[in-house]
């Protein structure tokens, strides 16, 4: 084996050795508890809303990020009662409310 071929072979072996290493996409939930709250659709659903609704959405997101789930539920409850929401927004609010409730239940002793 010549020197450049030897280096190429070593690099290929190293690449193959690490090809199988990696994280899985999402954690597997086996007991029905919420590992992480998925709020990826929440903020975009209210992107064209009025400033008051955007402020509530912002407070809900900050509460979730700070693990202040009671505050998040209060904001979600306020949002769900607004007549300006369309059906898609109501569904997203309801889904997020359920996730927050399950997270709270999983954390309580």
C-alpha positions as CSV (number, residue, x, y, z in Angstrom):
1,X,0.0,0.0,0.0
2,X,1.3,3.4,-0.9
3,X,1.2,6.2,1.6
4,X,-1.8,8.2,0.0
5,X,-3.8,5.0,-0.4
6,X,-3.1,4.1,3.3
7,X,-4.5,7.5,4.4
8,X,-7.5,7.2,2.2
9,X,-8.2,3.7,3.6
10,X,-7.9,4.9,7.1
11,X,-10.3,7.8,6.5
12,X,-12.8,5.5,4.9
13,X,-12.6,3.1,7.8
14,X,-13.1,5.9,10.3
15,X,-16.1,7.2,8.4
16,X,-17.7,3.8,8.3
17,X,-17.0,3.3,12.0
18,X,-19.0,6.4,13.0
19,X,-21.7,6.1,10.4
20,X,-24.1,4.3,12.7
21,X,-23.6,6.7,15.7
22,X,-26.3,9.3,16.2
23,X,-29.3,10.4,18.1
24,X,-32.8,9.3,17.4
25,X,-35.2,11.9,16.1
26,X,-37.6,11.9,19.0
27,X,-37.7,10.2,22.4
28,X,-40.0,7.2,22.7
29,X,-42.8,7.7,25.1
30,X,-43.8,4.5,26.7
31,X,-45.8,5.5,29.8
32,X,-48.0,8.2,28.2
33,X,-46.2,11.2,29.8
34,X,-45.0,14.1,27.8
35,X,-41.2,14.3,27.4
36,X,-41.3,17.7,25.8
37,X,-44.0,20.1,24.8
38,X,-44.3,20.6,21.1
39,X,-45.3,24.2,20.5
40,X,-43.8,24.5,17.0
41,X,-47.2,25.2,15.4
42,X,-48.4,27.6,18.1
43,X,-46.6,30.9,17.4
44,X,-46.9,30.6,13.5
45,X,-50.7,30.1,13.8
46,X,-51.0,33.5,15.3
47,X,-48.5,35.4,13.1
48,X,-51.2,37.5,11.5
49,X,-53.2,38.1,14.6
50,X,-53.7,41.5,16.3
51,X,-51.0,42.8,18.8
52,X,-53.1,41.8,21.9
53,X,-53.3,38.2,20.8
54,X,-49.6,38.2,19.9
55,X,-48.8,39.4,23.4
56,X,-50.8,36.6,25.0
57,X,-49.1,34.1,22.7
58,X,-45.7,35.5,23.7
59,X,-46.5,35.2,27.4
60,X,-47.7,31.6,26.9
61,X,-44.4,30.7,25.1
62,X,-42.3,32.4,27.8
63,X,-44.2,30.5,30.5
64,X,-43.7,27.2,28.8
65,X,-40.0,27.9,28.3
66,X,-39.7,28.8,32.0
67,X,-41.7,25.8,33.1
68,X,-44.4,28.1,34.5
69,X,-47.2,25.8,33.4
70,X,-50.0,27.4,35.5
71,X,-49.3,30.7,33.8
72,X,-49.2,29.0,30.4
73,X,-52.6,27.4,31.1
74,X,-54.0,30.8,32.2
75,X,-52.9,32.3,28.9
76,X,-54.1,29.4,26.9
77,X,-57.5,29.6,28.6
78,X,-57.7,33.3,27.8
79,X,-56.8,32.6,24.1
80,X,-59.4,29.8,23.9
81,X,-62.2,32.2,25.0
82,X,-61.4,34.8,22.3
83,X,-64.1,34.9,19.5
84,X,-61.5,36.1,16.9
85,X,-59.8,32.7,16.7
86,X,-60.5,30.5,13.7
87,X,-61.0,26.7,14.0
88,X,-57.3,25.9,13.2
89,X,-56.1,28.2,16.0
90,X,-58.7,26.8,18.4
91,X,-57.4,23.3,17.7
92,X,-53.8,24.3,18.2
93,X,-54.7,26.0,21.5
94,X,-56.6,22.9,22.6
95,X,-53.7,20.6,21.7
96,X,-51.1,22.7,23.5
97,X,-53.4,22.9,26.5
98,X,-53.6,19.1,26.7
99,X,-49.8,18.8,26.4
100,X,-49.3,21.4,29.2
101,X,-51.8,19.6,31.4
102,X,-50.1,16.2,30.9
103,X,-46.7,17.8,31.6
104,X,-48.0,19.3,34.8
105,X,-49.5,15.9,35.9
106,X,-46.2,14.1,35.1
107,X,-44.3,16.6,37.3
108,X,-46.6,16.6,40.3
109,X,-45.6,14.1,43.1
